[in-house]
Amino acid sequence: MRKPVIAIDGYSSTGKSSISKVIAERLGLVHMDTGALYRGITYFALQNCLNESGEIDLPLLFSKLNEVHLEFSELENELVLLLNGKDVSKEIRSNEVSSQVSLIACQKEVRDFLMETQRSIAAKGGVIMDGRDIGTVVLPNADYKFFLTASIEERTKRRFLELQGLGMPSEEHEVRHNLITRDKIDSERSVAPLKQADDAILIDNSDLTKLETIDLILSFIKDF
């Protein structure tokens, strides 16, 4: 029996990746954190593609995409992102990467670069993939689609605590501003904007714990 393909989209700091990871473990699926892939390319750009003004040189990045190799690997019982063989799981969560990832993610060249990789993995079934356009663009025929949202106050608190846990100093007002800015960019971009698929199940987890959100999602997944 073919295992299902599950798409989870939604706003930043709604827990998409951590929730998807747990569901993957419970159902025996492969989890692909597409947001981490875009963050990985953003980190690569910040390290290798800055112009004299210290801004990302997009044409230079596009010309270097063939130098980028991203993969997920298990390291000490944790699934980490490797960029050209180096674990960058912590670095890609920095405020510097967060402030630039929406710019990178809206570039057609970058999206095309990652699209085929994502679809080829999902074609085999047994995959849960999270991001911003999974149910609308990447996997429009997914067996199950969910869209996560939460209040800006709750998302700010979650992101602030995440950064603290990673040992990255930040101010709550800066985190809030970054989230609002990313929401606007992601929702208004011309290429694959963040939006709920027509057939996706909307879940507002402002007042739900991570485990409550997981149980709610699992309650919709039948015949498995």
PAFI-983742 format. One record per residue (C-alpha): x, y, z. Coordinates in Angstrom, 1 decimal, padded with zeros to 4 digits, always signed. Example, Ala and Ser with C-alpha at 12.3 -4.5 7.8 and 13.67 -1.06 7.14 Angstrom:
2
+--------+--------+--------+
|      u |      v |      w |
+--------+--------+--------+
| +012.3 | -004.5 | +007.8 |
| +013.7 | -001.1 | +007.1 |
+--------+--------+--------+
//
This chain:
224
+--------+--------+--------+
|      u |      v |      w |
+--------+--------+--------+
| +000.0 | +000.0 | +000.0 |
| +001.4 | +003.4 | -001.0 |
| +002.0 | +005.7 | +001.9 |
| +000.4 | +009.2 | +001.7 |
| +001.9 | +012.5 | +000.7 |
| +001.1 | +015.2 | +003.2 |
| +001.6 | +019.0 | +002.6 |
| +001.8 | +021.4 | +005.5 |
| +002.0 | +025.1 | +004.7 |
| +001.7 | +028.2 | +006.9 |
| +003.2 | +031.2 | +008.5 |
| +006.6 | +031.4 | +010.2 |
| +006.8 | +030.2 | +013.8 |
| +003.6 | +028.2 | +013.6 |
| +005.6 | +025.0 | +014.3 |
| +005.4 | +023.6 | +010.7 |
| +008.7 | +021.8 | +010.8 |
| +008.8 | +020.5 | +014.3 |
| +005.2 | +019.3 | +014.0 |
| +005.9 | +017.7 | +010.6 |
| +008.9 | +015.9 | +012.0 |
| +006.8 | +014.3 | +014.8 |
| +004.1 | +013.3 | +012.4 |
| +006.7 | +011.7 | +010.1 |
| +008.1 | +009.7 | +013.0 |
| +004.6 | +008.5 | +014.1 |
| +003.5 | +007.5 | +010.6 |
| +006.8 | +006.3 | +009.3 |
| +007.1 | +009.0 | +006.7 |
| +010.1 | +010.9 | +005.3 |
| +010.1 | +014.6 | +006.5 |
| +011.4 | +017.3 | +004.2 |
| +011.8 | +020.8 | +005.7 |
| +011.7 | +022.9 | +002.5 |
| +012.1 | +026.1 | +004.6 |
| +015.5 | +024.8 | +005.7 |
| +016.5 | +024.3 | +002.0 |
| +015.7 | +027.9 | +001.2 |
| +017.5 | +029.0 | +004.4 |
| +020.5 | +026.9 | +003.3 |
| +020.7 | +028.7 | -000.1 |
| +020.3 | +032.0 | +001.7 |
| +023.2 | +031.2 | +004.0 |
| +025.3 | +030.1 | +001.0 |
| +024.5 | +033.5 | -000.6 |
| +025.5 | +035.4 | +002.5 |
| +028.8 | +033.6 | +002.6 |
| +029.6 | +033.6 | -001.1 |
| +027.6 | +036.1 | -003.1 |
| +027.8 | +039.6 | -001.5 |
| +028.5 | +042.7 | -003.6 |
| +030.7 | +045.6 | -002.5 |
| +027.7 | +047.1 | -000.6 |
| +027.3 | +044.0 | +001.5 |
| +024.1 | +043.0 | -000.3 |
| +023.3 | +039.7 | -001.9 |
| +024.2 | +039.7 | -005.6 |
| +021.4 | +037.7 | -007.1 |
| +022.9 | +037.2 | -010.6 |
| +026.0 | +035.9 | -008.9 |
| +024.0 | +033.5 | -006.7 |
| +022.1 | +032.2 | -009.7 |
| +025.4 | +031.5 | -011.5 |
| +026.7 | +029.6 | -008.4 |
| +023.6 | +027.4 | -007.8 |
| +025.4 | +024.5 | -009.4 |
| +027.9 | +024.7 | -006.5 |
| +025.2 | +024.2 | -003.9 |
| +024.5 | +020.7 | -002.6 |
| +021.9 | +020.4 | +000.1 |
| +020.9 | +017.2 | +001.9 |
| +019.3 | +016.1 | +005.1 |
| +021.3 | +013.7 | +007.2 |
| +020.9 | +012.1 | +010.6 |
| +023.6 | +013.2 | +013.1 |
| +023.6 | +012.1 | +016.7 |
| +019.9 | +011.1 | +016.4 |
| +019.0 | +014.5 | +014.9 |
| +018.1 | +015.3 | +011.3 |
| +020.4 | +018.1 | +010.2 |
| +020.9 | +020.1 | +007.0 |
| +024.2 | +019.7 | +005.3 |
| +025.4 | +022.4 | +002.9 |
| +028.2 | +021.0 | +000.8 |
| +028.9 | +018.5 | +003.5 |
| +028.8 | +020.9 | +006.5 |
| +026.1 | +020.9 | +009.2 |
| +024.6 | +024.4 | +009.0 |
| +021.4 | +023.7 | +011.0 |
| +022.1 | +026.3 | +013.6 |
| +023.5 | +029.0 | +011.3 |
| +020.4 | +028.9 | +009.0 |
| +018.2 | +030.0 | +012.0 |
| +020.1 | +033.3 | +012.6 |
| +018.4 | +036.7 | +012.3 |
| +020.7 | +037.5 | +009.4 |
| +019.4 | +034.5 | +007.4 |
| +015.8 | +035.1 | +008.5 |
| +015.9 | +038.7 | +007.3 |
| +017.1 | +037.6 | +003.8 |
| +015.4 | +034.3 | +003.2 |
| +012.1 | +035.8 | +001.8 |
| +014.1 | +037.6 | -000.9 |
| +015.9 | +034.4 | -001.9 |
| +012.7 | +032.3 | -001.8 |
| +010.8 | +034.5 | -004.2 |
| +013.5 | +034.1 | -006.9 |
| +012.3 | +031.9 | -009.8 |
| +015.8 | +030.5 | -010.4 |
| +016.1 | +029.3 | -006.8 |
| +012.6 | +027.8 | -006.7 |
| +013.2 | +026.0 | -010.0 |
| +016.5 | +024.7 | -008.6 |
| +014.8 | +023.1 | -005.7 |
| +011.5 | +022.1 | -007.3 |
| +012.5 | +018.9 | -009.1 |
| +014.3 | +017.6 | -006.0 |
| +011.3 | +018.0 | -003.9 |
| +008.9 | +016.5 | -006.4 |
| +011.1 | +013.5 | -007.2 |
| +011.2 | +012.5 | -003.5 |
| +007.5 | +013.0 | -003.1 |
| +006.6 | +010.9 | -006.2 |
| +007.5 | +007.7 | -004.3 |
| +004.9 | +008.5 | -001.6 |
| +005.5 | +008.3 | +002.2 |
| +006.5 | +012.0 | +002.5 |
| +005.4 | +014.9 | +004.6 |
| +006.7 | +018.3 | +003.4 |
| +006.3 | +021.7 | +004.9 |
| +006.8 | +025.2 | +003.6 |
| +004.8 | +028.0 | +002.1 |
| +003.7 | +026.8 | -001.3 |
| +003.7 | +023.0 | -000.9 |
| +000.0 | +022.4 | -001.3 |
| -000.4 | +025.1 | -004.0 |
| +002.6 | +024.7 | -006.2 |
| +005.1 | +022.0 | -005.2 |
| +002.7 | +019.2 | -004.4 |
| -000.8 | +020.3 | -005.7 |
| -001.9 | +016.6 | -005.7 |
| -000.9 | +015.8 | -002.2 |
| -003.2 | +013.3 | -000.4 |
| -003.6 | +015.7 | +002.6 |
| -003.1 | +019.4 | +002.9 |
| -003.0 | +021.6 | +006.0 |
| -002.4 | +025.3 | +006.5 |
| -001.1 | +026.5 | +009.9 |
| -001.6 | +030.0 | +011.3 |
| -001.4 | +031.7 | +014.7 |
| -001.5 | +035.2 | +016.1 |
| +001.5 | +037.5 | +015.6 |
| +001.8 | +037.7 | +019.4 |
| +002.1 | +034.0 | +019.8 |
| +004.4 | +033.5 | +016.9 |
| +006.7 | +036.3 | +018.2 |
| +006.9 | +034.6 | +021.6 |
| +007.7 | +031.2 | +020.0 |
| +010.4 | +032.6 | +017.6 |
| +012.0 | +034.7 | +020.5 |
| +012.2 | +031.6 | +022.7 |
| +013.6 | +029.5 | +019.8 |
| +016.4 | +032.1 | +019.2 |
| +017.2 | +032.1 | +023.0 |
| +017.4 | +028.4 | +023.0 |
| +019.9 | +028.5 | +020.1 |
| +022.0 | +031.1 | +022.1 |
| +021.3 | +033.9 | +019.6 |
| +020.7 | +037.3 | +021.2 |
| +017.6 | +039.1 | +020.0 |
| +015.0 | +041.6 | +021.0 |
| +011.3 | +040.7 | +020.9 |
| +010.3 | +043.8 | +018.9 |
| +012.9 | +042.9 | +016.3 |
| +011.5 | +039.4 | +016.1 |
| +008.0 | +040.7 | +015.7 |
| +009.1 | +043.2 | +013.0 |
| +010.9 | +040.4 | +011.1 |
| +007.8 | +038.1 | +011.2 |
| +005.5 | +040.9 | +010.0 |
| +007.9 | +041.8 | +007.2 |
| +008.3 | +038.2 | +006.1 |
| +004.5 | +037.7 | +006.2 |
| +004.0 | +040.6 | +003.8 |
| +006.8 | +039.6 | +001.4 |
| +005.8 | +035.9 | +001.3 |
| +002.1 | +036.7 | +000.8 |
| +002.6 | +039.4 | -001.8 |
| +005.4 | +037.9 | -003.9 |
| +004.6 | +037.2 | -007.5 |
| +006.2 | +033.8 | -007.6 |
| +004.4 | +031.1 | -005.5 |
| +003.0 | +033.3 | -002.8 |
| +002.2 | +032.1 | +000.7 |
| -001.5 | +031.2 | +000.7 |
| -003.9 | +028.5 | +001.7 |
| -004.7 | +025.9 | -000.9 |
| -008.5 | +025.7 | -001.7 |
| -008.6 | +022.1 | -000.4 |
| -006.3 | +022.6 | +002.6 |
| -007.5 | +022.2 | +006.2 |
| -007.0 | +025.5 | +008.2 |
| -005.6 | +025.1 | +011.7 |
| -005.1 | +028.1 | +014.0 |
| -002.8 | +026.9 | +016.8 |
| -002.6 | +030.2 | +018.7 |
| -004.1 | +028.4 | +021.7 |
| -002.9 | +024.9 | +021.0 |
| +000.2 | +023.2 | +022.2 |
| +002.5 | +021.4 | +019.7 |
| +001.1 | +018.0 | +020.8 |
| -002.5 | +019.2 | +020.5 |
| -001.8 | +020.5 | +017.0 |
| -000.2 | +017.2 | +016.1 |
| -003.2 | +015.2 | +017.4 |
| -005.6 | +017.5 | +015.5 |
| -003.8 | +017.0 | +012.2 |
| -003.6 | +013.2 | +012.8 |
| -007.3 | +013.1 | +013.4 |
| -007.9 | +014.1 | +009.7 |
| -005.6 | +011.4 | +008.3 |
| -007.6 | +008.3 | +007.6 |
| -007.1 | +004.9 | +006.0 |
| -003.4 | +004.7 | +007.0 |
+--------+--------+--------+
//
